[in-house]
Amino acid sequence: MENFPPWEPPMGGTEQVHLLGMLDRLRVTFRYKADGLDIKQLMFRLPSSELSLGGLLQHLAAVEDEKFTYFIARERPEVLLELTAEGRDQFAVNPKDDPSALYQRYDTMVAKSRRIQAGVVAAGGLDAPSALEFEGKHASVRRVICDLIEEYGRHTGHADLLREAIDGRVGEDAPFDYLPAWYA
Protein backbone atom coordinates (compact mmCIF):
# COMPACT_ATOMS: atom_id res chain seq x y z
CA MET A 1 0.00 0.00 0.00
CA GLU A 2 1.26 3.44 -0.90
CA ASN A 3 0.44 5.07 2.44
CA PHE A 4 2.26 2.52 4.57
CA PRO A 5 5.96 1.81 5.01
CA PRO A 6 7.18 -1.50 3.55
CA TRP A 7 7.69 -3.03 7.01
CA GLU A 8 4.09 -2.41 8.08
CA PRO A 9 2.05 -5.64 8.33
CA PRO A 10 -0.58 -5.98 5.60
CA MET A 11 -4.19 -4.96 6.13
CA GLY A 12 -5.26 -8.48 5.17
CA GLY A 13 -3.62 -11.83 4.65
CA THR A 14 -2.95 -15.20 6.13
CA GLU A 15 -1.95 -15.86 9.71
CA GLN A 16 1.59 -16.57 8.52
CA VAL A 17 1.82 -13.27 6.65
CA HIS A 18 0.53 -11.39 9.70
CA LEU A 19 2.84 -13.12 12.19
CA LEU A 20 5.92 -12.51 10.08
CA GLY A 21 4.78 -8.95 9.34
CA MET A 22 4.34 -8.27 13.06
CA LEU A 23 7.79 -9.67 13.77
CA ASP A 24 9.43 -7.49 11.12
CA ARG A 25 7.58 -4.39 12.32
CA LEU A 26 8.87 -5.00 15.84
CA ARG A 27 12.39 -5.65 14.55
CA VAL A 28 12.37 -2.40 12.56
CA THR A 29 10.89 -0.41 15.46
CA PHE A 30 13.42 -1.81 17.92
CA ARG A 31 16.33 -1.12 15.55
CA TYR A 32 15.14 2.45 15.02
CA LYS A 33 14.89 3.03 18.77
CA ALA A 34 18.49 1.82 19.21
CA ASP A 35 19.93 3.45 16.08
CA GLY A 36 22.73 6.00 15.85
CA LEU A 37 24.06 6.02 19.41
CA ASP A 38 27.60 6.11 20.76
CA ILE A 39 28.86 3.64 23.37
CA LYS A 40 28.04 5.91 26.29
CA GLN A 41 24.45 6.24 25.07
CA LEU A 42 24.24 2.50 24.36
CA MET A 43 25.31 1.87 27.97
CA PHE A 44 22.81 4.35 29.49
CA ARG A 45 20.55 2.82 32.12
CA LEU A 46 17.62 4.19 34.04
CA PRO A 47 18.20 4.24 37.82
CA SER A 48 15.59 1.53 38.35
CA SER A 49 16.96 -0.98 35.83
CA GLU A 50 20.08 -2.74 34.55
CA LEU A 51 18.81 -2.60 30.95
CA SER A 52 20.57 -0.55 28.28
CA LEU A 53 19.99 -0.27 24.54
CA GLY A 54 23.39 -1.83 23.87
CA GLY A 55 22.52 -4.71 26.16
CA LEU A 56 19.20 -5.14 24.39
CA LEU A 57 20.97 -5.17 21.00
CA GLN A 58 23.23 -7.98 22.25
CA HIS A 59 20.42 -9.87 23.95
CA LEU A 60 18.10 -9.73 20.93
CA ALA A 61 20.94 -10.83 18.64
CA ALA A 62 21.39 -13.85 20.92
CA VAL A 63 17.64 -14.50 21.04
CA GLU A 64 17.38 -14.31 17.22
CA ASP A 65 20.27 -16.79 17.08
CA GLU A 66 18.65 -19.12 19.60
CA LYS A 67 15.17 -19.05 18.07
CA PHE A 68 16.01 -19.16 14.38
CA THR A 69 19.49 -20.69 14.10
CA TYR A 70 19.15 -23.26 16.87
CA PHE A 71 15.45 -24.02 17.40
CA ILE A 72 14.23 -23.61 13.82
CA ALA A 73 17.23 -24.34 11.54
CA ARG A 74 18.81 -26.72 14.07
CA GLU A 75 22.24 -25.22 13.49
CA ARG A 76 24.99 -24.10 15.85
CA PRO A 77 24.00 -20.79 17.56
CA GLU A 78 27.15 -18.70 16.97
CA VAL A 79 26.24 -15.47 18.78
CA LEU A 80 24.90 -17.31 21.78
CA LEU A 81 28.06 -19.43 22.00
CA GLU A 82 30.35 -16.44 21.35
CA LEU A 83 28.88 -14.44 24.23
CA THR A 84 28.99 -17.49 26.49
CA ALA A 85 32.62 -18.25 25.55
CA GLU A 86 33.57 -14.66 26.38
CA GLY A 87 31.85 -15.08 29.74
CA ARG A 88 29.59 -12.15 28.91
CA ASP A 89 26.17 -11.49 30.25
CA GLN A 90 24.01 -10.91 27.16
CA PHE A 91 22.85 -7.62 28.65
CA ALA A 92 26.30 -6.31 29.63
CA VAL A 93 28.01 -3.68 27.49
CA ASN A 94 31.64 -2.76 28.00
CA PRO A 95 32.79 0.86 27.57
CA LYS A 96 35.48 -0.49 25.22
CA ASP A 97 32.89 -2.11 22.94
CA ASP A 98 32.64 -0.65 19.46
CA PRO A 99 29.06 0.55 18.84
CA SER A 100 29.28 -0.47 15.18
CA ALA A 101 30.12 -4.04 16.28
CA LEU A 102 27.02 -4.14 18.51
CA TYR A 103 24.83 -2.94 15.64
CA GLN A 104 26.55 -5.31 13.19
CA ARG A 105 26.03 -8.34 15.43
CA TYR A 106 22.33 -7.56 15.73
CA ASP A 107 21.86 -6.73 12.03
CA THR A 108 23.72 -9.88 10.95
CA MET A 109 21.56 -12.09 13.15
CA VAL A 110 18.30 -10.53 11.97
CA ALA A 111 19.39 -10.94 8.34
CA LYS A 112 20.25 -14.59 9.01
CA SER A 113 16.95 -15.17 10.82
CA ARG A 114 15.03 -13.67 7.92
CA ARG A 115 16.84 -16.02 5.49
CA ILE A 116 15.92 -19.00 7.68
CA GLN A 117 12.38 -17.65 7.93
CA ALA A 118 12.13 -17.46 4.12
CA GLY A 119 13.28 -21.08 3.91
CA VAL A 120 10.63 -22.16 6.41
CA VAL A 121 7.93 -20.41 4.40
CA ALA A 122 9.20 -21.96 1.14
CA ALA A 123 9.21 -25.41 2.78
CA GLY A 124 5.58 -25.22 3.74
CA GLY A 125 5.12 -23.02 6.73
CA LEU A 126 4.90 -22.73 10.44
CA ASP A 127 3.50 -26.11 11.44
CA ALA A 128 6.87 -27.87 11.15
CA PRO A 129 8.33 -29.06 14.45
CA SER A 130 11.19 -27.06 15.91
CA ALA A 131 14.05 -28.31 18.06
CA LEU A 132 12.41 -26.72 21.12
CA GLU A 133 11.20 -29.66 23.21
CA PHE A 134 9.13 -29.95 26.37
CA GLU A 135 8.38 -33.33 27.89
CA GLY A 136 9.06 -35.15 24.63
CA LYS A 137 6.96 -32.84 22.46
CA HIS A 138 8.45 -30.44 19.95
CA ALA A 139 7.01 -26.96 19.69
CA SER A 140 6.01 -25.85 16.21
CA VAL A 141 7.95 -23.18 14.34
CA ARG A 142 4.84 -21.02 14.85
CA ARG A 143 5.26 -21.28 18.63
CA VAL A 144 8.94 -20.28 18.41
CA ILE A 145 8.05 -17.26 16.25
CA CYS A 146 5.28 -16.27 18.67
CA ASP A 147 7.82 -16.47 21.52
CA LEU A 148 10.13 -14.15 19.57
CA ILE A 149 7.28 -11.68 18.92
CA GLU A 150 6.60 -11.66 22.65
CA GLU A 151 10.30 -11.05 23.37
CA TYR A 152 10.41 -8.15 20.93
CA GLY A 153 7.19 -6.66 22.28
CA ARG A 154 8.63 -6.54 25.78
CA HIS A 155 12.03 -5.19 24.77
CA THR A 156 10.77 -2.70 22.19
CA GLY A 157 8.80 -1.11 25.03
CA HIS A 158 11.96 -1.00 27.11
CA ALA A 159 13.83 0.54 24.17
CA ASP A 160 11.16 3.21 23.81
CA LEU A 161 11.62 4.33 27.42
CA LEU A 162 15.41 4.19 27.25
CA ARG A 163 15.63 6.16 24.01
CA GLU A 164 13.30 8.86 25.29
CA ALA A 165 15.51 9.24 28.39
CA ILE A 166 18.67 9.45 26.24
CA ASP A 167 17.67 12.10 23.72
CA GLY A 168 13.91 12.54 23.72
CA ARG A 169 13.22 10.38 20.65
CA VAL A 170 9.62 9.20 20.95
CA GLY A 171 7.00 7.67 18.73
CA GLU A 172 5.33 4.37 18.14
CA ASP A 173 7.04 3.50 14.85
CA ALA A 174 10.10 4.29 12.81
CA PRO A 175 9.65 6.91 10.06
CA PHE A 176 8.17 5.60 6.81
CA ASP A 177 11.52 5.80 5.03
CA TYR A 178 13.55 4.06 7.77
CA LEU A 179 14.91 0.72 6.56
CA PRO A 180 17.64 -1.20 8.41
CA ALA A 181 20.34 -2.77 6.24
CA TRP A 182 18.81 -6.23 6.68
CA TYR A 183 15.37 -5.23 5.42
CA ALA A 184 14.85 -6.29 1.83
C-alpha positions, -999 to 999 in steps of 0.1 A, spaced: 0 0 0 13 34 -9 4 51 24 23 25 46 60 18 50 72 -15 36 77 -30 70 41 -24 81 20 -56 83 -6 -60 56 -42 -50 61 -53 -85 52 -36 -118 46 -30 -152 61 -20 -159 97 16 -166 85 18 -133 66 5 -114 97 28 -131 122 59 -125 101 48 -89 93 43 -83 131 78 -97 138 94 -75 111 76 -44 123 89 -50 158 124 -56 145 124 -24 126 109 -4 155 134 -18 179 163 -11 156 151 25 150 149 30 188 185 18 192 199 35 161 227 60 158 241 60 194 276 61 208 289 36 234 280 59 263 245 62 251 242 25 244 253 19 280 228 43 295 205 28 321 176 42 340 182 42 378 156 15 384 170 -10 358 201 -27 346 188 -26 310 206 -6 283 200 -3 245 234 -18 239 225 -47 262 192 -51 244 210 -52 210 232 -80 223 204 -99 239 181 -97 209 209 -108 186 214 -139 209 176 -145 210 174 -143 172 203 -168 171 186 -191 196 152 -190 181 160 -192 144 195 -207 141 192 -233 169 155 -240 174 142 -236 138 172 -243 115 188 -267 141 222 -252 135 250 -241 159 240 -208 176 271 -187 170 262 -155 188 249 -173 218 281 -194 220 304 -164 214 289 -144 242 290 -175 265 326 -183 256 336 -147 264 319 -151 297 296 -122 289 262 -115 303 240 -109 272 228 -76 286 263 -63 296 280 -37 275 316 -28 280 328 9 276 355 -5 252 329 -21 229 326 -7 195 291 5 188 293 -5 152 301 -40 163 270 -41 185 248 -29 156 266 -53 132 260 -83 154 223 -76 157 219 -67 120 237 -99 109 216 -121 131 183 -105 120 194 -109 83 203 -146 90 170 -152 108 150 -137 79 168 -160 55 159 -190 77 124 -176 79 121 -175 41 133 -211 39 106 -222 64 79 -204 44 92 -220 11 92 -254 28 56 -252 37 51 -230 67 49 -227 104 35 -261 114 69 -279 112 83 -291 145 112 -271 159 141 -283 181 124 -267 211 112 -297 232 91 -299 264 84 -333 279 91 -352 246 70 -328 225 84 -304 199 70 -270 197 60 -258 162 79 -232 143 48 -210 149 53 -213 186 89 -203 184 81 -173 162 53 -163 187 78 -165 215 101 -141 196 73 -117 189 66 -117 227 103 -110 234 104 -82 209 72 -67 223 86 -65 258 120 -52 248 108 -27 222 88 -11 250 120 -10 271 138 5 242 112 32 238 116 43 274 154 42 273 156 62 240 133 89 253 155 92 284 187 95 262 177 121 237 139 125 237 132 104 206 96 92 209 70 77 187 53 44 181 70 35 148 101 43 128 96 69 101 82 56 68 115 58 50 135 41 78 149 7 66 176 -12 84 203 -28 62 188 -62 67 154 -52 54 149 -63 18 
